[in-house]
Amino acid sequence: MKTATRQTEKLTIKEVCAELHISRRTFYEWRAKGRAPRCITLPNGSLLVRRSELNRWLDEREEAA
């Protein structure tokens, strides 16, 4: 059950930036260039990123050894 909860978890931009070790500015630059993970835009303009989307996005960027 804990794994299912983690997959449906939604992260704030602050949490995403902390996990990726990047600044908010970098995240928004990536977003403007279409290179950031897909976001959910809330009615108040805040953004959230699904944990599953962040994991998918990271998997796409993994280099083959």
N, C-alpha and C positions, 0 to 999 in steps of 0.2 A: 504493500500500500504506500509506503514511503517513496518508492521509486515513481509511482504514478503521480504522486503529489509533486515531486521534483520536476517531472516532465511538463506539468501544467503550470508550474511556477512562472510568475511574471516578474521581471526585473526592472528596476528604475534605470535611467541612463547613468546615474551615479554609480549604481552597482555594476553595470556593464563596464563602465570605464575603469572601475577599480579592478575588476577581474582581468581586463585586457591590459592593464597598466598603461592607459592612455588618458589624455586630458579630455574634458568635455568638448573643447574646441576641435580637437582631432576627430572626435566622434561626429560632430556636426559637419565637419569638412568632408569626411567619408560619406555621410548621408547625402550631402549636396551633390557629390559625384556619383551617387548610386552604388557605393562600395560598402556600406554599412549593413548590418543585419536588418531584416524587415521589422518595422515597428508598428505598434498599435497606438493610434492617436486618440486620446480621450477628449471628451467635449470641452474640457478646460484647456486643451492644447498640450497637456503633458504627454510624454511618450513612455511606453512600456515595451519591453522585448520579452517574448516568450522564451523560456529556458530551452525548449526544443528547437526554436529558431536559431538561437545563439549557437547551440551545439551543431546544428546542420551547417550553419555559416562557417564555423571553425573547421568542420570536416572537409568542406569544399576547398579550404585553403591549405590543407595538410599536404606537404610535399612527400612524394614517394622516395623511399630510401634507396 
